[in-house]
């Protein structure tokens, strides 16, 4: 594909994606581990122990006092944790509040865990999906003040019995529970080893009670708090509360705050989800279980951006880089006369470009030999008529950039002296997994990455809605991209999988590729639409190229 045609196709595809994004966005998930994921609990197991998919894994071993792991989560997210316990009206029995924790909660040090809960600079993001199963309009400050039942509702808690390990609390506050609050709130408390007077700091944001994100019983929400690691800076803490809805493109910011110091370092708290770590079987106080369901709990070492949480922000991101009429934000001013016609011309233009690509492909593919035809017929019948893909020399893509600046692992791109940062510790490729540098030619489409970029190949496969495996082979590495009916569902290289493996493969500029018959991968690790994934990979690649040029 000539360079000008490739440049034309991708913006056209972006326009098409934008038009679709205006009508329906996409929810990212379940989360995949990246290099900033300290802890990630999917809650998909039916019982403990529950694994942690983060870089500092802490297995959750205790589900007590009515906590269960087999509740149905939001659509597409498997199971969820229920910490409803005895419900919001329980008035008897010490230690009744349900919880999920690293170790069974007791008095003393036996329930403490050694864990990382912030980046080296102090930055963090705590987030989860929650379903509210209590009535958020009730004033709980007037009820259940006895029997040890504080009606704070913990989401993620790193508290402890001893002051030296008290770290933080991330919790929901119903109406009337704290300072006669008139609406539900989200609170983050920096406990800061509260041995010193005035050391504890509470930051609070009101949860919406009207509008699209209004809190309501039995609804699912994404809730998050971020801190940028700059103590004392203005608005260094941000709170988000967003109703789970496929039409949303970004989390809803509900408040900001100023945290005056980082979280205390090197604490070994009592890790608990849906409850305070200070609760125990013998304590009558406090009981602070979350009355509802919790899923996708993630602790990160950075302050996550709005495009790096559960909602895809790609339409907005594309709008800032693609100068087309369709790229205007969804919140733009009301349409002017002729706006629908402009959008129609964008759609027609994109269709013409795609049609032109398919015609060009048909004219530029070599006619297969009889032997090649026979082999292609025995395997998948590719949309390219079983011939070798011979395209004019394209400029090889430059390695993609890391998703952020905190690097925990790097993987040298084959054939390049520049290492590429990526979101999964890949390690080295095992010798027995290295394939020959020459890609097998038994299928109809193959080529050299120095002449043909994967962008061209992937676009053709996805536009034709085929099912195939694009295999990439270099003398030191071997990876695969799985495409099912025109959607990218899985990628793997070395010990990594998912979007991060795809970014590594996309950045390769040396080696060979071949298109193989489709077989189902062990699991689906990519849920992003192919257009959004290519746009993200291209922007990351260009960002790195610009950075390299400027240096």
C-alpha positions as CSV (number, residue, x, y, z in Angstrom):
1,X,0.0,0.0,0.0
2,X,1.5,3.3,-1.0
3,X,2.3,5.7,1.9
4,X,-0.2,8.3,0.8
5,X,-3.0,5.7,0.6
6,X,-2.1,4.4,4.0
7,X,-2.2,7.9,5.5
8,X,-5.6,8.5,3.8
9,X,-7.1,5.2,5.0
10,X,-6.4,5.6,8.7
11,X,-8.0,9.0,9.0
12,X,-11.0,7.7,7.1
13,X,-11.2,4.8,9.5
14,X,-10.9,7.2,12.3
15,X,-13.8,9.2,11.0
16,X,-15.9,6.1,10.8
17,X,-14.9,5.2,14.4
18,X,-15.8,8.7,15.5
19,X,-19.3,8.5,13.9
20,X,-19.8,5.2,15.6
21,X,-18.4,6.6,18.9
22,X,-21.0,9.4,18.8
23,X,-23.7,6.8,18.9
24,X,-22.2,4.2,21.1
25,X,-19.0,4.2,23.1
26,X,-17.3,1.2,24.7
27,X,-16.5,0.0,28.2
28,X,-13.0,-1.3,28.7
29,X,-12.7,-4.5,30.6
30,X,-12.1,-6.6,32.4
31,X,-8.8,-4.8,33.1
32,X,-5.5,-6.2,31.8
33,X,-2.3,-5.9,33.8
34,X,0.0,-3.1,32.6
35,X,3.3,-1.9,34.0
36,X,1.5,0.4,36.4
37,X,-0.8,-2.2,37.8
38,X,0.3,-2.9,41.4
39,X,-2.8,-5.0,42.3
40,X,-5.8,-6.3,40.3
41,X,-8.5,-8.5,41.6
42,X,-11.1,-9.6,39.0
43,X,-13.3,-11.4,41.6
44,X,-14.1,-14.1,39.1
45,X,-13.3,-17.1,41.3
46,X,-16.1,-18.8,43.1
47,X,-14.2,-19.0,46.4
48,X,-10.9,-18.0,48.0
49,X,-8.0,-18.0,47.5
50,X,-8.5,-15.3,44.9
51,X,-5.4,-14.4,42.8
52,X,-4.0,-10.9,42.3
53,X,-3.0,-10.1,38.7
54,X,-0.9,-7.1,39.5
55,X,2.9,-6.8,39.6
56,X,2.9,-7.0,43.4
57,X,0.5,-9.9,43.8
58,X,-1.4,-10.3,47.1
59,X,-3.6,-13.4,47.2
60,X,-6.9,-12.8,49.0
61,X,-7.4,-15.8,51.4
62,X,-10.4,-14.9,53.6
63,X,-14.0,-14.3,52.7
64,X,-15.9,-14.0,56.0
65,X,-19.2,-13.0,57.6
66,X,-21.4,-13.7,54.6
67,X,-19.0,-12.4,51.9
68,X,-19.4,-14.4,48.6
69,X,-17.7,-14.5,45.2
70,X,-20.3,-15.9,42.9
71,X,-22.6,-12.9,42.4
72,X,-23.2,-11.8,38.8
73,X,-21.2,-8.7,37.9
74,X,-21.9,-6.0,35.3
75,X,-22.4,-7.5,31.9
76,X,-19.1,-8.8,30.5
77,X,-17.3,-8.9,33.8
78,X,-18.0,-12.4,35.1
79,X,-18.5,-12.7,38.9
80,X,-18.4,-10.0,41.6
81,X,-17.8,-9.9,45.4
82,X,-20.8,-9.5,47.6
83,X,-20.1,-7.8,51.0
84,X,-23.7,-7.2,51.7
85,X,-23.4,-9.4,54.8
86,X,-26.4,-9.2,56.9
87,X,-27.6,-6.1,55.1
88,X,-27.9,-2.5,56.1
89,X,-30.4,-3.2,58.9
90,X,-28.3,-5.6,61.0
91,X,-28.3,-4.7,64.6
92,X,-26.8,-7.7,66.4
93,X,-23.7,-9.8,66.5
94,X,-20.2,-8.4,66.8
95,X,-18.0,-8.7,63.7
96,X,-21.0,-9.3,61.4
97,X,-19.9,-7.1,58.5
98,X,-18.8,-9.2,55.5
99,X,-15.3,-8.8,54.1
100,X,-12.7,-10.1,51.7
101,X,-9.1,-9.8,52.9
102,X,-5.5,-10.8,52.5
103,X,-5.6,-12.7,55.7
104,X,-8.5,-13.4,58.2
105,X,-9.0,-10.2,60.2
106,X,-7.8,-10.5,63.9
107,X,-6.5,-8.2,66.5
108,X,-2.7,-7.8,66.3
109,X,-0.2,-8.5,63.5
110,X,-1.4,-11.9,62.3
111,X,-3.5,-10.2,59.6
112,X,-1.0,-7.7,58.3
113,X,0.3,-8.0,54.7
114,X,3.5,-6.5,53.1
115,X,2.4,-4.8,49.9
116,X,3.1,-1.9,47.5
117,X,0.3,0.7,47.4
118,X,1.8,3.7,45.5
119,X,4.4,4.5,42.9
120,X,8.0,5.4,43.8
121,X,6.9,9.1,43.6
122,X,3.9,8.5,45.8
123,X,1.3,8.6,43.0
124,X,-1.6,6.1,43.0
125,X,-5.0,5.3,41.7
126,X,-7.6,3.3,43.7
127,X,-10.6,2.2,41.7
128,X,-13.4,-0.4,41.6
129,X,-16.8,-1.3,40.1
130,X,-19.5,-1.2,42.7
131,X,-23.2,-2.0,42.8
132,X,-25.2,0.0,45.3
133,X,-27.7,-2.3,47.2
134,X,-28.8,0.1,49.9
135,X,-31.2,3.0,49.6
136,X,-28.9,6.0,49.1
137,X,-31.8,8.4,49.9
138,X,-32.0,7.2,53.6
139,X,-30.4,9.2,56.3
140,X,-28.3,6.5,58.0
141,X,-27.0,9.0,60.5
142,X,-30.2,8.6,62.4
143,X,-30.1,4.8,62.5
144,X,-27.9,2.0,63.9
145,X,-25.6,4.1,66.0
146,X,-25.3,1.2,68.5
147,X,-24.2,-2.3,68.1
148,X,-20.9,-1.2,66.5
149,X,-22.6,-0.4,63.2
150,X,-21.0,2.6,61.7
151,X,-22.6,3.0,58.3
152,X,-19.4,4.0,56.5
153,X,-19.0,1.6,53.7
154,X,-15.5,0.6,52.8
155,X,-14.4,-0.1,49.3
156,X,-10.6,-0.6,49.6
157,X,-9.1,-0.4,53.1
158,X,-5.4,-0.4,54.1
159,X,-6.0,0.2,57.8
160,X,-4.5,-1.7,60.7
161,X,-4.9,-2.3,64.5
162,X,-1.6,-0.7,65.3
163,X,-0.9,3.0,64.4
164,X,2.5,2.2,62.8
165,X,0.7,0.4,59.9
166,X,-2.4,2.6,59.4
167,X,-2.2,3.6,55.7
168,X,-5.5,4.7,54.1
169,X,-9.2,4.2,53.6
170,X,-11.3,4.5,50.4
171,X,-14.9,4.4,51.3
172,X,-18.5,5.6,50.6
173,X,-20.4,7.7,53.1
174,X,-24.2,7.5,53.1
175,X,-26.4,10.5,54.0
176,X,-26.1,11.7,57.6
177,X,-23.2,9.5,58.6
178,X,-20.5,12.1,58.8
179,X,-20.9,15.7,59.8
180,X,-24.6,15.5,58.9
181,X,-23.7,15.2,55.2
182,X,-26.8,15.9,53.1
183,X,-25.8,13.7,50.1
184,X,-23.8,10.5,49.7
185,X,-20.0,11.0,49.5
186,X,-16.8,9.3,48.5
187,X,-13.9,9.7,50.9
188,X,-10.2,9.0,50.8
189,X,-8.4,9.2,54.1
190,X,-4.6,9.4,54.4
191,X,-4.1,7.8,57.8
192,X,-0.4,8.6,57.8
193,X,0.4,6.4,60.8
194,X,-1.9,8.6,62.9
195,X,0.4,8.8,65.9
196,X,0.9,12.5,65.5
197,X,-1.8,15.1,66.1
198,X,-3.3,16.4,62.9
199,X,-1.6,13.8,60.8
200,X,-4.8,12.2,59.4
201,X,-6.2,14.0,56.4
202,X,-9.7,13.3,54.9
203,X,-10.6,14.3,51.4
204,X,-14.3,14.1,50.4
205,X,-16.4,14.5,47.2
206,X,-20.2,14.6,46.9
207,X,-21.7,11.8,44.8
208,X,-24.3,13.0,42.2
209,X,-27.9,12.6,43.2
210,X,-29.3,13.9,39.9
211,X,-28.3,13.5,36.3
212,X,-26.8,10.6,34.3
213,X,-24.5,9.5,37.2
214,X,-27.0,9.9,40.0
215,X,-26.5,7.2,42.7
216,X,-29.5,4.8,42.8
217,X,-30.1,1.4,44.4
218,X,-29.2,-1.7,42.3
219,X,-27.1,0.3,39.8
220,X,-23.5,-0.3,38.9
221,X,-20.9,2.5,39.0
222,X,-17.2,3.0,38.5
223,X,-15.5,4.8,41.4
224,X,-11.9,6.0,41.6
225,X,-9.5,8.3,43.4
226,X,-6.2,9.4,41.9
227,X,-3.2,11.2,43.4
228,X,-0.4,12.6,41.3
229,X,2.4,12.2,43.8
230,X,2.9,16.0,44.3
231,X,2.1,16.8,47.9
232,X,0.6,20.2,48.5
233,X,-0.1,20.8,44.8
234,X,-3.5,22.2,43.8
235,X,-6.0,19.6,42.8
236,X,-3.5,16.7,43.2
237,X,-6.4,14.4,44.2
238,X,-9.3,13.7,41.9
239,X,-12.5,11.7,42.5
240,X,-14.6,10.0,39.9
241,X,-18.1,8.5,40.0
242,X,-19.6,7.2,36.8
243,X,-22.6,5.0,36.1
244,X,-21.7,2.0,34.0
245,X,-23.2,2.7,30.6
246,X,-21.8,1.7,27.2
247,X,-22.7,5.2,25.9
248,X,-20.1,6.9,28.2
249,X,-16.7,7.8,26.9
250,X,-14.9,9.0,30.0
251,X,-15.2,8.8,33.8
252,X,-17.1,11.6,35.5
253,X,-15.0,13.9,37.7
254,X,-17.0,14.8,40.8
255,X,-14.4,16.6,42.9
256,X,-10.7,17.5,43.5
257,X,-8.7,18.0,46.6
258,X,-5.2,18.9,48.0
259,X,-3.4,16.1,49.8
260,X,-0.6,17.7,51.8
261,X,1.6,14.6,52.1
262,X,2.2,11.3,50.4
263,X,0.9,8.0,51.9
264,X,3.2,6.7,54.6
265,X,5.9,4.4,53.2
266,X,6.6,0.7,54.1
267,X,3.4,0.0,56.1
268,X,2.1,-3.5,56.4
269,X,-1.6,-2.9,56.7
270,X,-4.6,-5.2,57.2
271,X,-5.7,-5.3,53.5
272,X,-9.5,-5.6,53.3
273,X,-12.0,-5.1,50.5
274,X,-15.6,-4.2,51.4
275,X,-14.7,-3.7,55.1
276,X,-12.3,-2.0,57.4
277,X,-9.1,-3.9,58.3
278,X,-9.6,-3.1,61.9
279,X,-12.8,-5.2,62.0
280,X,-12.4,-8.7,63.6
281,X,-14.4,-11.6,65.0
282,X,-14.1,-10.3,68.5
283,X,-14.4,-6.5,68.0
284,X,-17.8,-4.9,68.3
285,X,-16.5,-1.8,66.6
286,X,-16.1,-0.8,63.9
287,X,-18.2,-2.6,61.3
288,X,-18.1,-0.8,57.9
289,X,-19.0,-3.4,55.2
290,X,-20.0,-2.1,51.8
291,X,-23.7,-3.0,51.3
292,X,-23.6,-4.2,47.7
293,X,-21.3,-5.8,45.1
294,X,-17.6,-5.0,44.3
295,X,-15.6,-6.0,41.2
296,X,-12.4,-5.1,39.3
297,X,-10.5,-3.7,42.2
298,X,-7.3,-2.1,40.9
299,X,-4.5,-0.2,42.7
300,X,-2.0,1.5,40.3
301,X,1.3,3.3,40.8
302,X,0.3,6.3,38.8
303,X,-2.6,8.8,38.7
304,X,-4.6,7.2,35.9
305,X,-5.9,9.6,33.2
306,X,-9.5,9.6,32.2
307,X,-8.6,7.6,29.0
308,X,-6.9,4.9,31.1
309,X,-9.8,3.7,33.2
310,X,-12.9,1.6,32.5
311,X,-14.4,3.9,29.8
312,X,-12.8,4.4,26.4
313,X,-12.0,8.0,25.7
314,X,-10.8,7.3,22.2
315,X,-13.4,9.4,20.4
316,X,-12.2,12.5,22.3
317,X,-8.5,11.5,21.7
318,X,-9.1,11.1,18.0
319,X,-10.9,14.4,17.9
320,X,-7.8,16.2,19.1
321,X,-5.6,14.7,16.4
322,X,-7.8,14.3,13.4
323,X,-8.8,17.5,11.6
324,X,-12.1,16.5,10.2
325,X,-15.6,17.8,10.8
326,X,-16.6,14.5,12.4
327,X,-13.9,14.9,15.1
328,X,-15.8,17.6,17.0
329,X,-16.4,16.5,20.7
330,X,-19.8,15.1,21.5
331,X,-20.4,18.1,23.8
332,X,-20.0,20.6,20.9
333,X,-22.5,23.4,20.3
334,X,-25.8,22.5,18.6
335,X,-25.7,21.5,15.0
336,X,-25.8,24.2,12.4
337,X,-27.7,24.0,9.2
338,X,-26.0,21.6,6.8
339,X,-24.3,19.6,9.6
340,X,-25.9,16.4,8.7
341,X,-24.8,16.8,5.1
342,X,-21.2,17.4,6.2
343,X,-21.3,14.2,8.2
344,X,-22.8,12.3,5.3
345,X,-20.0,13.5,3.1
346,X,-17.4,12.2,5.6
347,X,-19.1,8.8,5.6
348,X,-19.2,8.7,1.9
349,X,-15.6,9.8,1.6
350,X,-14.5,7.0,4.0
351,X,-16.4,4.5,2.0
352,X,-14.8,5.6,-1.2
353,X,-11.4,5.3,0.3
354,X,-12.1,1.8,1.6
355,X,-13.4,0.8,-1.8
356,X,-10.3,2.2,-3.4
357,X,-8.1,0.2,-1.1
358,X,-9.9,-3.1,-2.0
359,X,-9.6,-2.3,-5.7
360,X,-5.9,-1.5,-5.3
361,X,-5.3,-4.8,-3.4
362,X,-7.0,-6.8,-6.2
363,X,-4.8,-5.1,-8.9
364,X,-1.5,-5.5,-7.0
365,X,-1.7,-9.0,-5.7
366,X,0.4,-11.6,-7.6
367,X,-1.5,-14.4,-9.3
368,X,-0.9,-17.6,-7.3
369,X,0.7,-20.6,-8.8
370,X,-1.2,-23.9,-9.0
371,X,0.7,-25.2,-6.0
372,X,-0.1,-22.1,-4.0
373,X,-3.7,-22.4,-4.9
374,X,-3.9,-26.0,-3.8
375,X,-2.2,-25.1,-0.5
376,X,-4.5,-22.2,0.1
377,X,-7.6,-24.3,-0.6
378,X,-6.5,-26.9,1.9
379,X,-6.2,-24.1,4.5
380,X,-8.2,-20.9,5.1
381,X,-9.5,-19.2,1.9
382,X,-8.1,-15.8,2.5
383,X,-9.8,-12.7,1.2
384,X,-6.6,-11.9,-0.8
385,X,-7.2,-14.9,-3.1
386,X,-4.3,-16.9,-1.7
387,X,-1.5,-14.9,-3.2
388,X,1.6,-13.5,-1.6
389,X,1.2,-10.0,-0.5
390,X,3.6,-7.8,-2.5
391,X,3.2,-4.1,-1.8
392,X,5.4,-1.1,-2.6
393,X,8.0,-0.3,0.0
394,X,6.6,1.5,3.0
395,X,8.3,3.4,5.6
396,X,8.8,1.0,8.5
397,X,7.0,2.0,11.7
398,X,9.0,3.4,14.5
399,X,8.7,1.6,17.9
400,X,5.6,2.6,19.9
401,X,5.9,4.6,23.1
402,X,5.2,3.5,26.6
403,X,1.8,4.4,28.0
404,X,3.4,6.5,30.6
405,X,6.8,7.5,32.1
406,X,7.1,4.9,34.8
407,X,9.0,1.9,33.4
408,X,9.3,-1.4,35.1
409,X,10.4,-3.6,32.2
410,X,11.7,-3.0,28.7
411,X,11.9,-5.2,25.7
412,X,14.3,-4.4,22.8
413,X,12.5,-4.3,19.5
414,X,14.1,-6.9,17.2
415,X,16.4,-5.2,14.8
416,X,16.5,-2.0,16.8
417,X,18.9,-0.6,19.4
418,X,16.1,1.3,21.0
419,X,14.2,-0.6,23.8
420,X,10.4,-0.3,23.9
421,X,8.7,0.0,27.2
422,X,5.5,-2.0,27.6
423,X,2.9,-2.9,30.1
424,X,3.8,-6.5,31.0
425,X,7.1,-7.9,32.3
426,X,8.0,-9.9,29.2
427,X,11.3,-11.3,30.3
428,X,13.5,-13.1,27.7
429,X,12.1,-15.4,25.0
430,X,12.8,-19.0,25.8
431,X,15.2,-20.6,23.3
432,X,12.8,-23.4,22.5
433,X,10.1,-20.8,21.6
434,X,12.3,-19.0,18.9
435,X,11.1,-19.8,15.4
436,X,13.3,-19.6,12.3
437,X,13.7,-16.2,10.8
438,X,11.9,-17.3,7.7
439,X,8.2,-17.3,8.1
440,X,6.3,-20.3,6.7
441,X,4.9,-19.8,3.2
442,X,2.2,-22.4,3.2
443,X,-0.6,-19.8,3.5
444,X,-1.5,-17.2,0.9
445,X,-0.4,-13.9,2.5
446,X,3.2,-13.3,3.7
447,X,5.8,-10.6,3.5
448,X,8.8,-8.8,4.9
449,X,8.2,-6.1,7.6
450,X,10.9,-3.9,6.1
451,X,8.6,-3.6,3.0
452,X,5.2,-4.0,4.5
453,X,4.0,-2.7,7.9
454,X,1.6,-4.7,10.0
455,X,-0.7,-1.7,9.9
456,X,-1.4,-2.5,6.2
457,X,-1.9,-6.2,6.8
458,X,-4.2,-5.8,9.9
459,X,-6.4,-3.2,8.1
460,X,-6.9,-5.5,5.2
461,X,-7.8,-8.5,7.4
462,X,-10.2,-6.4,9.6
463,X,-11.8,-4.6,6.7
464,X,-12.6,-7.9,5.0
465,X,-13.9,-9.3,8.4
466,X,-11.8,-12.4,8.1
467,X,-10.7,-14.8,10.8
468,X,-7.0,-15.4,10.8
469,X,-3.8,-15.4,12.8
470,X,-1.0,-13.0,11.7
471,X,2.3,-14.6,12.7
472,X,5.3,-12.4,13.1
473,X,8.8,-14.1,13.2
474,X,12.2,-12.6,13.9
475,X,15.4,-14.4,14.6
476,X,15.0,-13.7,18.4
477,X,11.2,-13.6,18.8
478,X,7.9,-15.0,17.6
479,X,4.5,-13.5,18.1
480,X,0.9,-13.9,16.9
481,X,-2.1,-11.6,16.5
482,X,-5.5,-13.4,16.5
483,X,-8.3,-11.8,14.4
484,X,-11.8,-13.2,14.5
485,X,-14.4,-12.0,12.0
486,X,-12.5,-8.7,11.6
487,X,-11.9,-8.0,15.3
488,X,-8.5,-8.3,17.1
489,X,-9.2,-10.6,20.1
490,X,-5.7,-11.7,21.3
491,X,-2.0,-11.1,20.8
492,X,1.0,-12.8,22.3
493,X,4.8,-12.5,22.2
494,X,7.2,-14.2,24.6
495,X,5.5,-14.3,28.0
496,X,3.1,-11.4,27.4
497,X,-0.4,-11.2,26.0
498,X,-3.2,-8.8,25.3
499,X,-2.8,-5.1,24.2
500,X,0.7,-4.8,25.4
501,X,1.9,-7.7,23.3
502,X,0.0,-6.2,20.3
503,X,1.9,-2.9,20.8
504,X,5.2,-4.8,20.8
505,X,4.3,-6.6,17.6
506,X,2.9,-3.4,15.9
507,X,6.2,-1.6,16.5
508,X,8.3,-4.3,14.8
509,X,10.1,-3.1,11.7
510,X,12.2,-6.2,10.9
511,X,11.3,-9.8,10.4
512,X,8.6,-11.6,8.4
513,X,4.9,-12.1,8.8
514,X,2.5,-14.7,7.4
515,X,-1.3,-15.0,7.6
516,X,-2.4,-18.4,9.0
517,X,-5.8,-20.1,9.3
518,X,-7.6,-19.1,12.4
519,X,-7.7,-21.1,15.6
520,X,-9.3,-20.0,18.8
521,X,-6.8,-18.6,21.4
522,X,-6.9,-19.9,25.0
523,X,-8.7,-16.7,26.0
524,X,-9.8,-13.4,24.7
525,X,-7.4,-10.7,26.0
526,X,-8.3,-7.7,23.8
527,X,-11.8,-6.2,23.8
528,X,-10.9,-2.9,22.0
529,X,-12.3,-2.4,18.5
530,X,-9.7,-2.8,15.8
531,X,-10.0,0.8,14.7
532,X,-9.4,2.1,18.2
533,X,-6.6,-0.3,18.8
534,X,-4.8,0.8,15.6
535,X,-5.4,4.4,16.3
536,X,-3.9,4.0,19.8
537,X,-0.9,2.1,18.5
538,X,-0.3,4.6,15.7
539,X,-0.5,7.6,18.1
540,X,1.9,5.9,20.5
541,X,4.3,5.1,17.7
542,X,4.2,8.6,16.4
543,X,4.7,10.0,19.8
544,X,7.8,8.0,20.3
545,X,9.0,9.0,16.8
546,X,8.5,12.7,17.6
547,X,10.3,12.3,21.0
548,X,13.2,10.6,19.3
549,X,13.4,13.4,16.7
550,X,13.3,16.2,19.3
551,X,16.1,14.6,21.3
